[in-house]
Amino acid sequence: MSVPGGDRHGRTDRLELADQRLREWDAVVLHVDPERGIVLDRSAFYPGGGGQPPDEGVLLWGGVRTRIVEVRKGDDLYLVPVEGDPVPPAGTAVRGAVEDERRSWLMRTHSGLHLLSGVVFRDFGAQVTGGNMEPGVARMDFNLPEVPADFKERVAEACNTEIKVDRPIDVSVLPREQAMAIPDIIRTATNLLPADIDQVRIVDIVGLDTQADGGTHVASTRWIGRIEVVKVESKGRGFRRLRVRIVD
């Protein structure tokens, strides 16, 4: 789960944080670095973080298409084009487009991991120690010394019950002091919230799980689909890894 940040990175307004449904927008190229990539004034490409991979997509300009295969954070937000694709020069007006199917699967997967962590914390008192995701598949690690024999089945059943309840997933931004006053707002065993962030983005699965997070999410739990717990692995004394799949 990603660490929250602001709605701007370097010179780029991050549109995806305000509207996670946004897939196309107009922008202007501010800068092109031959080594690092393209900088826009506005972008809805999620740059990745906390286990969620960055978006992919295209820039359209002057009848030309530039494919974007990676987004990197540096002093600016850099869009990395496919090698050999034409690159729009600074000052060019472009139309940006996020690859919809990939983003939608990642939103479902990320929300599914929040739901999973909420269920395991509620039912077993365990915090998250790590995680990673790709579209539709993910893993999440917990500090969980003991598990019952039917742990896998219980977790899957509880998760899918919460999906059927159709809990809203709300996003808000709070001052750091106010956010940190929320009980259990940091669900990871280690607090990953950078000390210099004074505005914290909160993702709330209403009635189940409230976390500081900077990623993209669906609007309610029913949009996740269904969670399958594929495997439970022991990762050393006191740690368990759950591998999950999101299905329609």
Beta strands, then each sheet from edge to edge (+ up, - down):
strand 1: 8-9
strand 2: 12-14
strand 3: 24-33
strand 4: 37-40
strand 5: 42-43
strand 6: 57-61
strand 7: 64-73
strand 8: 77-81
strand 9: 93-98
strand 10: 128-134
strand 11: 137-143
strand 12: 169-175
strand 13: 199-205
strand 14: 209-212
strand 15: 226-234
strand 16: 239-247
sheet 1: 1+ 2- 5-
sheet 2: 4+ 3- 9+ 6- 7+ 8-
sheet 3: 10+ 11- 16+ 15-
sheet 4: 12+ 13- 14+
end
